[in-house]
């Protein structure tokens, strides 16, 4: 039941209350009050996400505006671009609502969802144990391996096998899944955890770190925008992570709606078209 219909029901019940004699129907009045408390006001407080979205005609979408190819705020045009931006608009269109983007990040993702800053996060959310525990993650539509970025002038790093060696410093950004993976995988190199994505670039460009770890979309951004950047690809699959979207747990109706949307765009060509537009065909999942 929508909040609008529920409020109407409560109004009708309150009218009936006025028509009940206090002397003759005191017990009935008590039961109606109990009913209001249990079913009425409680339902308003816990109105599900899908009803709120449809009633307000607004879908609030968390994005990270620095994610090239995914949800990137182009500094030249000041417009958002990326596969998940395109798909957010498609989801809004299918729901018949407007899309409002809310700035977020990987470091604040769980907090933003759980505190209802947005209805859904759509910026290629990697499936990690912590996120699976705290959030409802959708069926993935992308999957990326881990890549490294070094400077072209770095004489020690030429291929993937050069990374995990003594005296090599590997930078990763706090809040990304790269932190836990590289803690597990690095045996000889030193891991440097920095506070931001910009910081890991600065550490490598300045020579304080040899490489930083990233994924396919961000790797494409680096070689497209940074003359000094050298993309190091793994010689064989290293750690492929599926990417989807995230929402609050317990919102089954909204979750099922989004799952249906994902299945549809994989079949009707909208996913492939969006991936093609942003040069992400190598990492889309069509099944």
ABEGO torsion letter per residue (X at the ends): XBAAAAAAAAAAAAAAAAABBAAAAAAAAAAAAAAAAAAAAAAAAABBAAAAAAAAGBBBBBBBAABBGABBBBAAAGBBBEAAAAAAAAAAAAAGBBBBBBBBBAAAAAAAAAAGABABBBBGBBBBAAAAAABBBBBBABBBBBBBBBBAABAABABAAAABBBGBBBBBBBGBAAAAAAAAABAABBBBBBABAAAAAAAAAAGABABBBBBAAAAAAAAAABAABBBBBBABBABBBBBBBBBBBGBAAAAAAAAAAAAAAAAAGAAAAAAAAAGAAAABBAX
